[in-house]
Amino acid sequence: MEQQLSANVSRTIQTKLVLPPDTNHMGTIFGGTVLSYIDEIAAIAAMKHSKKVVVTASIDNVNFLSSAKVGDILILEGVVISTGRTSMEVYVKVECQNLETGNRTLNTTSILTMVAIDQDGKPFPVPSVIPETEEEEALFKGAPLRKERRLLYKNVNGTV
């Protein structure tokens, strides 16, 4: 029987403070810095799910929805939302919290594909995932279409 794990096994939350070196000339956080945070939390969530080292195979989409400025707090949440044989799709949501008001706004969303690897760097099978929330269920149902798009892009461009 195939092993299945609750999405809650992988759920990971990180908090980051937006500091001056993380910002551009307008005083808002660099998109590349946010991407770095997203890649890190996705890897941690995927490693918690697979109990293996992982590598980033793709970033399907990144939606920058609002900005964050110096002094804001970023709350990142990553969770495995679907799996293949050795791959895991990880949904990452970034919220921005204003320190003074406490108000939170959705800053960024992203879906990444991470691949579990063994000690020789070879892809390693992962357990399947059981979505826990309505949002995770909707993302889980969209996984076949996202996979199809990734494969189409790979075949058209000859890339991995």
DRENGU-201592 format. One record per residue (C-alpha): x, y, z; residue in three letters; residue number from 0. Coordinates in steps of 0.001 Angstrom, whole numbers. Example, Ala and Ser with C-alpha at 12.3 -4.5 7.8 and 13.67 -1.06 7.14 Angstrom:
2
<px:12300 | py:-4500 | pz:7800 | lummi:ALA | fiti:0>
<px:13670 | py:-1060 | pz:7140 | lummi:SER | fiti:1>
//
This chain:
160
<px:0 | py:0 | pz:0 | lummi:MET | fiti:0>
<px:1236 | py:3467 | pz:-928 | lummi:GLU | fiti:1>
<px:2125 | py:5714 | pz:2002 | lummi:GLN | fiti:2>
<px:-2 | py:8850 | pz:2363 | lummi:GLN | fiti:3>
<px:711 | py:11840 | pz:4552 | lummi:LEU | fiti:4>
<px:-1474 | py:14712 | pz:5641 | lummi:SER | fiti:5>
<px:-568 | py:18074 | pz:4154 | lummi:ALA | fiti:6>
<px:-140 | py:19205 | pz:7761 | lummi:ASN | fiti:7>
<px:3064 | py:17119 | pz:7990 | lummi:VAL | fiti:8>
<px:4758 | py:19515 | pz:5576 | lummi:SER | fiti:9>
<px:3134 | py:22762 | pz:6691 | lummi:ARG | fiti:10>
<px:5879 | py:25251 | pz:7526 | lummi:THR | fiti:11>
<px:5617 | py:28841 | pz:8693 | lummi:ILE | fiti:12>
<px:8457 | py:31373 | pz:8773 | lummi:GLN | fiti:13>
<px:8550 | py:35009 | pz:9765 | lummi:THR | fiti:14>
<px:10964 | py:37524 | pz:8277 | lummi:LYS | fiti:15>
<px:11593 | py:41198 | pz:9001 | lummi:LEU | fiti:16>
<px:12049 | py:43479 | pz:5980 | lummi:VAL | fiti:17>
<px:15386 | py:45244 | pz:6496 | lummi:LEU | fiti:18>
<px:17006 | py:48087 | pz:4503 | lummi:PRO | fiti:19>
<px:19476 | py:45837 | pz:2598 | lummi:PRO | fiti:20>
<px:16459 | py:43811 | pz:1321 | lummi:ASP | fiti:21>
<px:14869 | py:46807 | pz:-380 | lummi:THR | fiti:22>
<px:15157 | py:48748 | pz:-3613 | lummi:ASN | fiti:23>
<px:15442 | py:52508 | pz:-4170 | lummi:HIS | fiti:24>
<px:11696 | py:52861 | pz:-3481 | lummi:MET | fiti:25>
<px:12055 | py:51282 | pz:-32 | lummi:GLY | fiti:26>
<px:10145 | py:48113 | pz:-957 | lummi:THR | fiti:27>
<px:11475 | py:44585 | pz:-801 | lummi:ILE | fiti:28>
<px:13262 | py:43181 | pz:-3840 | lummi:PHE | fiti:29>
<px:11251 | py:40528 | pz:-5669 | lummi:GLY | fiti:30>
<px:14384 | py:38385 | pz:-5765 | lummi:GLY | fiti:31>
<px:14603 | py:38462 | pz:-1981 | lummi:THR | fiti:32>
<px:10999 | py:37276 | pz:-1704 | lummi:VAL | fiti:33>
<px:11766 | py:34538 | pz:-4268 | lummi:LEU | fiti:34>
<px:14707 | py:33397 | pz:-2150 | lummi:SER | fiti:35>
<px:12463 | py:33156 | pz:915 | lummi:TYR | fiti:36>
<px:9842 | py:31255 | pz:-1126 | lummi:ILE | fiti:37>
<px:12408 | py:28756 | pz:-2438 | lummi:ASP | fiti:38>
<px:13746 | py:28165 | pz:1078 | lummi:GLU | fiti:39>
<px:10362 | py:27527 | pz:2704 | lummi:ILE | fiti:40>
<px:9254 | py:25313 | pz:-203 | lummi:ALA | fiti:41>
<px:12379 | py:23197 | pz:248 | lummi:ALA | fiti:42>
<px:11785 | py:22879 | pz:3992 | lummi:ILE | fiti:43>
<px:8131 | py:21863 | pz:3484 | lummi:ALA | fiti:44>
<px:9129 | py:19292 | pz:837 | lummi:ALA | fiti:45>
<px:11904 | py:17886 | pz:3051 | lummi:MET | fiti:46>
<px:9476 | py:17528 | pz:5950 | lummi:LYS | fiti:47>
<px:7100 | py:15601 | pz:3654 | lummi:HIS | fiti:48>
<px:9696 | py:13370 | pz:1968 | lummi:SER | fiti:49>
<px:12284 | py:13107 | pz:4744 | lummi:LYS | fiti:50>
<px:14870 | py:13580 | pz:1992 | lummi:LYS | fiti:51>
<px:17022 | py:16352 | pz:581 | lummi:VAL | fiti:52>
<px:15227 | py:18135 | pz:-2254 | lummi:VAL | fiti:53>
<px:16067 | py:20246 | pz:-5275 | lummi:VAL | fiti:54>
<px:13933 | py:22851 | pz:-6990 | lummi:THR | fiti:55>
<px:12707 | py:21564 | pz:-10367 | lummi:ALA | fiti:56>
<px:10473 | py:24492 | pz:-11309 | lummi:SER | fiti:57>
<px:8676 | py:27561 | pz:-10132 | lummi:ILE | fiti:58>
<px:5361 | py:27418 | pz:-11962 | lummi:ASP | fiti:59>
<px:4157 | py:30867 | pz:-11086 | lummi:ASN | fiti:60>
<px:4847 | py:33759 | pz:-8815 | lummi:VAL | fiti:61>
<px:2186 | py:36357 | pz:-8200 | lummi:ASN | fiti:62>
<px:3467 | py:39558 | pz:-6597 | lummi:PHE | fiti:63>
<px:244 | py:41054 | pz:-5262 | lummi:LEU | fiti:64>
<px:1426 | py:43836 | pz:-2974 | lummi:SER | fiti:65>
<px:4649 | py:45374 | pz:-1726 | lummi:SER | fiti:66>
<px:6384 | py:45246 | pz:1628 | lummi:ALA | fiti:67>
<px:8518 | py:48025 | pz:3030 | lummi:LYS | fiti:68>
<px:11253 | py:48349 | pz:5621 | lummi:VAL | fiti:69>
<px:9910 | py:47412 | pz:9032 | lummi:GLY | fiti:70>
<px:7112 | py:45208 | pz:7693 | lummi:ASP | fiti:71>
<px:6918 | py:41580 | pz:8763 | lummi:ILE | fiti:72>
<px:6568 | py:38824 | pz:6179 | lummi:LEU | fiti:73>
<px:4756 | py:35635 | pz:7178 | lummi:ILE | fiti:74>
<px:5478 | py:32762 | pz:4793 | lummi:LEU | fiti:75>
<px:3518 | py:29514 | pz:4768 | lummi:GLU | fiti:76>
<px:4503 | py:26525 | pz:2639 | lummi:GLY | fiti:77>
<px:2663 | py:23224 | pz:2232 | lummi:VAL | fiti:78>
<px:2924 | py:20229 | pz:-97 | lummi:VAL | fiti:79>
<px:-280 | py:20199 | pz:-2178 | lummi:ILE | fiti:80>
<px:325 | py:17309 | pz:-4596 | lummi:SER | fiti:81>
<px:2917 | py:14681 | pz:-5392 | lummi:THR | fiti:82>
<px:4208 | py:12635 | pz:-8276 | lummi:GLY | fiti:83>
<px:6494 | py:9638 | pz:-7978 | lummi:ARG | fiti:84>
<px:9520 | py:11672 | pz:-6816 | lummi:THR | fiti:85>
<px:8220 | py:15229 | pz:-7069 | lummi:SER | fiti:86>
<px:6147 | py:17455 | pz:-4823 | lummi:MET | fiti:87>
<px:4234 | py:20602 | pz:-5641 | lummi:GLU | fiti:88>
<px:4536 | py:23132 | pz:-2853 | lummi:VAL | fiti:89>
<px:2201 | py:26091 | pz:-2462 | lummi:TYR | fiti:90>
<px:3733 | py:29116 | pz:-780 | lummi:VAL | fiti:91>
<px:1750 | py:32080 | pz:460 | lummi:LYS | fiti:92>
<px:3442 | py:35250 | pz:1731 | lummi:VAL | fiti:93>
<px:1545 | py:37771 | pz:3827 | lummi:GLU | fiti:94>
<px:2815 | py:41200 | pz:4811 | lummi:CYS | fiti:95>
<px:1987 | py:42494 | pz:8288 | lummi:GLN | fiti:96>
<px:2302 | py:46132 | pz:9196 | lummi:ASN | fiti:97>
<px:4021 | py:46300 | pz:12575 | lummi:LEU | fiti:98>
<px:2116 | py:49371 | pz:13807 | lummi:GLU | fiti:99>
<px:-1421 | py:48426 | pz:12719 | lummi:THR | fiti:100>
<px:-1140 | py:44637 | pz:12724 | lummi:GLY | fiti:101>
<px:-3005 | py:44577 | pz:9398 | lummi:ASN | fiti:102>
<px:-2083 | py:41714 | pz:7070 | lummi:ARG | fiti:103>
<px:-2218 | py:41750 | pz:3282 | lummi:THR | fiti:104>
<px:-1503 | py:38963 | pz:829 | lummi:LEU | fiti:105>
<px:1884 | py:39788 | pz:-684 | lummi:ASN | fiti:106>
<px:2865 | py:36851 | pz:-2915 | lummi:THR | fiti:107>
<px:1674 | py:33387 | pz:-3927 | lummi:THR | fiti:108>
<px:3685 | py:30735 | pz:-5721 | lummi:SER | fiti:109>
<px:3713 | py:27060 | pz:-6672 | lummi:ILE | fiti:110>
<px:7042 | py:25256 | pz:-6915 | lummi:LEU | fiti:111>
<px:7977 | py:21703 | pz:-7852 | lummi:THR | fiti:112>
<px:10592 | py:20080 | pz:-5654 | lummi:MET | fiti:113>
<px:12197 | py:16677 | pz:-6287 | lummi:VAL | fiti:114>
<px:13390 | py:14399 | pz:-3490 | lummi:ALA | fiti:115>
<px:16856 | py:12944 | pz:-4025 | lummi:ILE | fiti:116>
<px:18850 | py:10190 | pz:-2336 | lummi:ASP | fiti:117>
<px:22468 | py:10323 | pz:-1144 | lummi:GLN | fiti:118>
<px:23647 | py:9703 | pz:-4729 | lummi:ASP | fiti:119>
<px:21618 | py:12619 | pz:-6093 | lummi:GLY | fiti:120>
<px:19081 | py:10330 | pz:-7770 | lummi:LYS | fiti:121>
<px:15309 | py:11045 | pz:-7590 | lummi:PRO | fiti:122>
<px:13678 | py:9201 | pz:-4686 | lummi:PHE | fiti:123>
<px:9993 | py:8156 | pz:-4343 | lummi:PRO | fiti:124>
<px:7828 | py:10264 | pz:-2029 | lummi:VAL | fiti:125>
<px:4573 | py:9571 | pz:-155 | lummi:PRO | fiti:126>
<px:1367 | py:10956 | pz:-1611 | lummi:SER | fiti:127>
<px:-369 | py:13846 | pz:119 | lummi:VAL | fiti:128>
<px:-3842 | py:14218 | pz:1599 | lummi:ILE | fiti:129>
<px:-5129 | py:17816 | pz:1343 | lummi:PRO | fiti:130>
<px:-6553 | py:19167 | pz:4610 | lummi:GLU | fiti:131>
<px:-8208 | py:22487 | pz:3767 | lummi:THR | fiti:132>
<px:-10587 | py:23626 | pz:1017 | lummi:GLU | fiti:133>
<px:-7781 | py:25718 | pz:-490 | lummi:GLU | fiti:134>
<px:-5436 | py:22708 | pz:-520 | lummi:GLU | fiti:135>
<px:-8163 | py:20520 | pz:-2063 | lummi:GLU | fiti:136>
<px:-8692 | py:23044 | pz:-4879 | lummi:ALA | fiti:137>
<px:-4936 | py:23256 | pz:-5489 | lummi:LEU | fiti:138>
<px:-4703 | py:19432 | pz:-5399 | lummi:PHE | fiti:139>
<px:-7415 | py:19143 | pz:-8062 | lummi:LYS | fiti:140>
<px:-5529 | py:21560 | pz:-10329 | lummi:GLY | fiti:141>
<px:-2283 | py:19555 | pz:-10142 | lummi:ALA | fiti:142>
<px:-2828 | py:17440 | pz:-13304 | lummi:PRO | fiti:143>
<px:-3347 | py:20562 | pz:-15430 | lummi:LEU | fiti:144>
<px:-235 | py:22233 | pz:-13978 | lummi:ARG | fiti:145>
<px:1794 | py:19072 | pz:-14647 | lummi:LYS | fiti:146>
<px:515 | py:18984 | pz:-18228 | lummi:GLU | fiti:147>
<px:1591 | py:22603 | pz:-18716 | lummi:ARG | fiti:148>
<px:5047 | py:21914 | pz:-17277 | lummi:ARG | fiti:149>
<px:5513 | py:18923 | pz:-19598 | lummi:LEU | fiti:150>
<px:4276 | py:20895 | pz:-22599 | lummi:LEU | fiti:151>
<px:6698 | py:23721 | pz:-21805 | lummi:TYR | fiti:152>
<px:9533 | py:21215 | pz:-21316 | lummi:LYS | fiti:153>
<px:8805 | py:19536 | pz:-24668 | lummi:ASN | fiti:154>
<px:8449 | py:22820 | pz:-26568 | lummi:VAL | fiti:155>
<px:11598 | py:24370 | pz:-25135 | lummi:ASN | fiti:156>
<px:13707 | py:21263 | pz:-24609 | lummi:GLY | fiti:157>
<px:14330 | py:22241 | pz:-21017 | lummi:THR | fiti:158>
<px:13784 | py:20513 | pz:-17714 | lummi:VAL | fiti:159>
//
